């Protein structure tokens, strides 16, 4: 997708197919994982982890999918 020549770039259908393959290889637990900031210190990291787990449990309890379906 980053090729300078547009003819060498994949079509949107190919991209969607590749993304779907990658997504199917990941379970919902992994898809709901928190992304840790580089250089995150202890106190803000703990706060972000707590708020992340609170939201994660709420989403699981209310059956919100990790990736919304269109």
C-alpha positions in Angstrom: 0.0 0.0 0.0 3.0 2.3 0.3 4.4 1.7 -3.2 5.0 4.8 -5.3 3.7 3.1 -8.4 -0.1 2.8 -8.1 0.0 -0.4 -10.2 2.0 -2.2 -7.6 -0.4 -1.3 -4.8 -2.9 -4.0 -3.7 -6.6 -3.4 -4.5 -9.0 -2.6 -1.7 -10.5 -6.1 -2.0 -7.0 -7.7 -1.5 -6.5 -5.4 1.5 -9.8 -6.4 3.0 -9.1 -10.1 2.5 -5.7 -9.8 4.1 -7.1 -7.8 7.1 -9.9 -10.4 7.6 -7.3 -13.2 7.7 -5.2 -11.4 10.2 -8.3 -10.6 12.3 -9.5 -14.2 12.3 -6.1 -15.2 13.7 -6.6 -13.1 16.8 -8.9 -14.0 19.6 -11.2 -11.4 21.3 -8.8 -11.3 24.4 -6.0 -10.1 22.2 -8.1 -7.7 20.2 -9.1 -6.1 23.5 -5.5 -5.7 24.8 -4.3 -2.4 25.9 -1.6 -0.7 23.9 1.2 0.5 26.2 2.8 3.8 25.5 6.5 3.8 25.0 8.2 5.3 28.0 5.1 4.9 30.2 6.0 5.4 33.8 4.6 3.3 36.7 1.9 5.6 38.1 0.2 6.6 34.8 0.7 3.0 33.6 -1.2 1.6 36.6 -4.0 4.2 36.2 -4.3 3.4 32.5 -4.4 -0.3 33.2 -7.1 0.1 35.8 -9.3 2.2 33.5 -8.6 -0.1 30.6 -9.7 -3.2 32.7 -12.8 -1.3 33.8 -13.8 -0.6 30.2 -12.8 -4.1 29.0 -15.0 -5.8 31.6 -17.9 -3.5 30.8 -17.6 -4.2 27.1 -17.5 -8.0 27.7 -20.4 -7.9 30.1 -22.5 -5.9 27.6 -21.4 -8.2 24.8 -19.8 -5.4 22.7 -17.7 -7.0 20.0 -14.0 -6.1 20.0 -14.3 -5.0 16.3 -17.7 -3.6 15.4 -19.6 -5.4 12.6 -20.8 -3.1 9.8 
